[in-house]
Amino acid sequence: MYIKSVILKDYRNYKNLFIEFNENVNLIIGPNGQGKTNIVESISLMSIGRSFRTSKDKELIRFGCESLYSSCSFNKRNLDKKIEIIIQKDKKGIKVNGVSIKSIQELLGNLNVVVFSPEDLRLVKDGPKERRTFIDKEISQIMPRYYNILTSYNKILNQRNKLLKSYNIDYNLLDVYDQSMADFGSEIYVIRNKFIKKLANISNNMHKNLTSGVEELKIKYRNQIKFDDDNYDIGEVKNKILELMLENREHDCQTRTTKIGPHKDDLGIYINDIDVRLYGSQGQQRTASISLKLSEVELIKQEVGDYPVLILDDVFSELDQNRQKMLIDKLENIQMFVTSADPLHKHILSKNKYTIFNIDKGEIVKIENGGK
């Protein structure tokens, strides 16, 4: 899979941009605030339907304009495809291959993109919410149906919490919410459990390669159900969730929030059996984060049969030179988009075929090609 070109009209600081990309490495260079990340943000937008920087679509529209247009032409399994997005201040329209779609689920899985930003280097030491988001975003790309399951679950969760905060709690309605949460929650548990087991195997192998076999990385699914093995069916998971919710109902009514469910899940991350979040060095935390992000790439390849596009947004500034080269060398067969404010980073790409786009004030001022 590789992106051929992108068109942006009134997107962020771009009035009108057409840019054709290298199938290998694309380095986007320029001073801070000139629009480097805006380009890769638009690629992510066309993959998952929303920005990785803001939840408000209207913030993507160029100042003083009423709407934006973005399109991405790409090749997937030797077939040319196109995604188009129009955003106005009060609505959004998406087309895939010229056909309008009605839901984000129909967009997911068309253009697979993995974004690696400085925030991801804190994936290990940040809170559970960030790790759940990491899990959910990647599963949704591999299995678009999961996005709808998760959306439905969160909708019921919000309704249940609102009921718990009401003056008089309707316990019959609470029973209905519990049943619905258990229905969706059991599916989420089963899907997450399978995904995390695959992620754990890939990330451990990746980590061994990055550390020359000195360290072993273990990823564990932290949840409230705690089955000892995988000898269960979805019905048993649902019953367990209902059982725990009933046990904690009094607590929920007192605290006015829902204690039980996959919205409390987390990942346990260990290096040589030591909790790296609590006791690992900053270097270990960063290497573990890199292993997890690289594992996303390989897992998508295994599940959908094609490598995703990889975006490295200002990551080099956060890594030493050895880790910079390590990233590039491990991903030489994947189309990459790298943003950087440092022109010296082009030297890291010497072994790869690459194109450098020099950006200034929302315009491409120079294009350079190099590598083998």
C-alpha positions in Angstrom: 0.0 0.0 0.0 1.3 3.4 -0.8 -0.1 7.0 -1.2 0.4 8.5 -4.7 -0.8 12.0 -4.1 -2.8 14.4 -1.9 -4.9 17.5 -2.7 -5.6 20.1 0.0 -7.9 23.1 -0.5 -8.3 25.5 2.4 -6.9 22.9 4.8 -5.2 24.5 7.9 -2.6 26.9 6.4 -2.9 25.4 2.8 -4.9 27.4 0.3 -4.3 25.0 -2.6 -1.8 22.1 -2.5 -1.2 19.2 -4.8 1.7 16.9 -3.8 2.9 13.7 -5.3 4.8 11.3 -3.0 7.6 8.8 -3.2 6.6 5.2 -2.7 9.4 4.8 -0.1 10.4 7.6 2.2 9.0 11.2 2.2 10.8 13.7 4.4 8.9 16.9 5.0 11.2 19.5 6.4 10.7 23.1 7.5 10.7 25.4 10.6 8.1 24.9 13.2 4.7 26.3 12.4 5.0 26.2 8.6 2.6 23.3 7.9 4.6 20.0 8.0 2.3 18.2 10.4 -0.8 19.5 8.5 0.1 17.4 5.5 0.5 14.1 7.5 -2.5 15.0 9.6 -4.6 15.1 6.4 -3.4 11.6 5.5 -4.5 10.3 8.9 -7.9 12.2 8.5 -8.5 10.2 5.3 -7.7 7.0 7.0 -9.9 7.2 10.1 -12.1 10.2 9.4 -10.7 12.4 12.1 -7.6 14.3 13.0 -5.0 12.9 15.5 -4.5 16.4 16.8 -8.0 17.7 17.5 -11.6 16.4 17.9 -13.1 19.5 16.3 -13.3 19.2 12.5 -13.9 22.9 12.1 -10.4 23.6 13.4 -9.1 22.1 10.2 -10.7 24.7 8.0 -8.4 27.5 6.9 -9.0 30.8 8.8 -11.6 32.9 7.1 -13.0 30.0 4.9 -16.3 28.2 5.1 -15.1 24.7 4.1 -12.2 22.5 3.2 -11.6 19.8 0.6 -9.0 17.0 0.9 -8.4 14.0 -1.3 -5.9 11.1 -1.3 -5.1 8.9 -4.2 -3.4 5.6 -3.2 -2.6 2.1 -4.4 -3.7 -1.0 -2.5 -3.0 -4.4 -3.8 -2.3 -3.0 -7.2 -5.7 -1.2 -7.3 -5.9 2.6 -7.5 -8.3 4.1 -5.0 -9.4 7.5 -3.8 -10.8 9.0 -0.7 -12.3 12.5 -0.6 -13.4 14.5 2.4 -15.3 17.8 2.5 -15.7 19.5 5.9 -18.0 22.5 6.4 -18.5 24.2 9.8 -21.6 22.1 10.6 -21.2 18.9 8.6 -18.8 16.5 6.9 -19.0 14.4 3.7 -16.8 11.5 2.7 -16.5 9.6 -0.6 -14.6 6.4 -1.3 -13.9 5.8 -4.9 -16.5 8.5 -5.8 -19.3 6.9 -3.7 -20.6 8.7 -0.6 -20.5 6.8 2.6 -22.8 7.1 5.6 -20.6 6.0 8.5 -17.0 6.0 9.6 -17.1 2.2 9.7 -17.3 2.2 5.8 -14.2 4.4 5.7 -12.1 2.3 8.1 -9.8 -0.3 6.6 -9.6 1.4 3.2 -6.3 3.3 3.8 -4.4 1.8 6.7 -2.2 4.4 8.5 -0.1 4.1 11.6 0.9 7.4 13.2 4.0 7.7 15.5 4.3 11.0 17.3 6.2 12.2 20.3 3.1 11.5 22.4 3.4 7.8 21.5 6.8 7.7 23.2 4.9 8.3 26.4 2.6 5.5 25.7 4.2 3.3 28.4 4.3 5.8 31.2 1.0 7.6 30.5 -2.3 6.5 32.0 -4.6 3.6 31.0 -6.8 5.8 28.8 -4.0 6.4 26.4 -3.2 2.7 26.1 -6.9 1.8 25.6 -7.0 4.4 22.8 -3.9 2.9 21.3 -5.6 -0.6 21.3 -9.0 0.6 20.0 -7.6 2.7 17.1 -5.6 -0.3 15.8 -8.3 -2.9 16.2 -10.7 -0.5 14.4 -8.4 -0.4 11.3 -8.1 -4.1 11.2 -11.8 -4.8 12.1 -14.0 -1.8 11.2 -17.0 -3.6 12.9 -15.2 -3.1 16.2 -15.6 0.6 15.9 -19.4 0.3 15.9 -19.3 -2.1 18.9 -17.1 0.3 20.9 -19.2 3.3 19.9 -22.4 1.6 21.0 -20.8 0.5 24.3 -19.6 4.1 25.1 -23.1 5.4 24.3 -24.7 3.1 26.8 -22.0 3.8 29.4 -22.7 7.5 29.1 -26.4 6.9 29.5 -25.8 4.7 32.6 -23.6 7.2 34.2 -26.1 10.0 33.6 -28.8 7.8 35.2 -26.5 7.2 38.2 -26.2 10.9 38.7 -30.0 11.5 38.6 -31.9 12.3 41.8 -34.1 9.2 41.6 -32.5 6.2 40.0 -34.8 4.0 37.9 -33.5 0.5 38.7 -35.5 -1.1 35.9 -33.7 1.1 33.4 -30.4 0.4 35.1 -31.0 -3.3 34.5 -31.6 -2.6 30.8 -28.3 -0.6 30.6 -26.5 -3.4 32.4 -27.7 -6.0 29.9 -26.7 -3.8 26.9 -23.3 -3.0 28.4 -22.6 -6.7 29.0 -23.6 -7.5 25.4 -21.2 -5.0 23.9 -18.6 -5.3 26.6 -18.3 -9.1 26.2 -17.6 -8.6 22.4 -15.0 -5.9 23.2 -13.3 -8.2 25.7 -13.0 -11.2 23.3 -11.7 -9.0 20.5 -9.2 -7.1 22.7 -8.0 -10.4 24.2 -7.2 -11.9 20.8 -5.6 -8.7 19.6 -3.4 -8.2 22.6 -2.1 -11.8 22.5 -1.0 -11.3 18.9 0.5 -7.9 19.7 2.4 -9.4 22.7 4.1 -12.0 20.5 5.1 -9.5 17.8 6.2 -6.8 20.2 8.4 -9.2 22.1 10.2 -10.4 18.9 10.5 -6.7 17.9 12.0 -5.7 21.2 14.5 -8.6 21.2 15.7 -7.3 17.8 16.0 -3.8 19.1 17.9 -4.8 22.2 20.0 -7.5 20.7 18.2 -10.1 22.7 19.1 -8.6 26.0 15.6 -7.7 27.1 12.3 -9.6 26.9 9.1 -7.5 26.6 5.8 -8.9 27.9 2.4 -7.4 27.3 -0.5 -8.5 29.4 -4.2 -7.7 29.2 -5.3 -6.1 32.4 -9.1 -6.5 32.9 -11.6 -7.1 35.6 -12.8 -10.5 34.3 -9.6 -12.3 34.8 -10.2 -15.7 33.2 -7.2 -18.0 33.7 -7.1 -19.2 30.1 -8.9 -18.9 26.8 -11.3 -21.8 27.4 -14.4 -19.6 27.6 -17.2 -18.5 25.2 -18.7 -15.0 24.9 -21.7 -16.0 26.9 -19.5 -16.7 29.9 -17.9 -13.3 29.5 -21.2 -11.6 29.4 -22.4 -13.4 32.6 -19.2 -12.5 34.4 -19.6 -8.8 33.5 -23.3 -8.9 34.7 -22.2 -10.6 37.9 -19.5 -8.0 38.6 -21.8 -5.1 37.8 -24.5 -6.4 40.2 -21.9 -6.9 42.9 -20.7 -3.3 42.4 -24.2 -1.7 41.9 -24.3 -0.2 45.4 -20.8 1.3 44.9 -21.8 2.7 41.5 -24.9 4.4 43.0 -22.8 5.9 45.8 -20.0 7.1 43.5 -22.4 7.9 40.6 -20.2 6.3 38.1 -19.7 2.8 36.5 -16.8 0.8 38.0 -17.1 -2.4 35.9 -16.5 -2.8 32.2 -13.9 -2.6 29.4 -13.7 1.2 29.8 -11.4 0.3 32.8 -9.0 -2.0 30.8 -5.3 -1.4 30.6 -2.1 -3.0 29.3 0.6 -4.3 31.6 4.0 -3.7 30.1 7.0 -5.6 31.5 10.7 -5.8 30.6 12.4 -8.9 32.1 9.3 -9.3 34.4 9.7 -5.7 35.8 6.8 -3.3 35.4 8.5 -0.8 33.0 5.9 1.9 33.7 6.8 2.0 37.3 10.5 0.9 37.4 11.9 1.1 33.9 14.4 3.8 32.8 13.3 6.4 30.3 15.3 4.6 27.6 13.5 1.4 28.4 10.1 3.1 28.3 10.9 4.6 24.9 12.2 1.4 23.4 9.1 -0.4 24.7 6.9 2.3 23.1 8.8 1.9 19.8 8.4 -1.9 19.9 4.6 -1.4 20.4 4.3 1.0 17.5 6.4 -1.1 15.2 4.3 -4.1 16.2 1.2 -2.3 14.9 2.7 -2.1 11.5 3.5 -5.9 11.4 0.1 -6.8 12.9 -1.8 -4.9 10.3 0.4 -6.6 7.6 -0.5 -10.0 9.1 -4.2 -9.3 9.4 -5.0 -7.4 6.1 -2.2 -8.7 3.9 -0.5 -5.4 3.2 1.7 -3.0 5.1 0.2 0.2 6.3 1.5 3.7 5.6 3.7 4.9 8.5 3.8 8.5 9.7 6.7 9.6 11.9 5.6 13.1 13.0 8.5 14.9 14.6 9.7 11.7 16.3 13.4 12.1 15.4 13.7 15.2 17.6 12.8 12.9 20.6 15.3 10.1 19.7 19.0 9.7 19.7 20.7 8.9 16.4 20.9 5.2 17.0 17.2 4.9 17.5 16.6 7.2 14.5 18.5 4.9 12.3 16.9 1.8 13.9 13.5 3.0 12.9 14.4 3.7 9.3 16.3 0.5 8.9 13.5 -1.7 10.3 10.9 -0.2 8.0 12.7 0.0 4.7 9.9 -1.8 2.8 7.1 0.5 4.0 6.1 3.9 2.7 7.0 6.5 5.3 6.2 10.1 5.9 8.7 11.8 8.2 8.3 15.4 9.5 11.3 17.2 10.9 12.5 20.8 11.6 16.2 19.7 11.3 17.6 19.5 7.7 20.4 17.2 9.1 17.9 14.4 9.4 18.1 13.8 5.7 21.4 12.0 6.2 19.6 9.2 8.1 17.9 8.3 4.8 21.0 7.8 2.8 20.4 4.0 2.2 16.8 4.6 1.1 15.1 6.0 -1.9 13.6 9.2 -0.7 12.0 12.6 -1.6 12.5 15.7 0.5 9.8 18.4 0.6 10.9 21.7 2.0 8.0 23.6 3.4 7.7 27.3 4.2 4.5 29.2 5.1 2.2 26.6 3.7 4.0 26.1 0.4 6.5 23.6 -1.0 9.5 25.7 -1.8 11.9 23.0 -2.9 11.8 19.2 -3.7 14.9 17.0 -3.6 15.3 13.3 -4.6 17.9 11.0 -3.4 18.9 7.5 -2.2 19.1 4.3 -4.1 
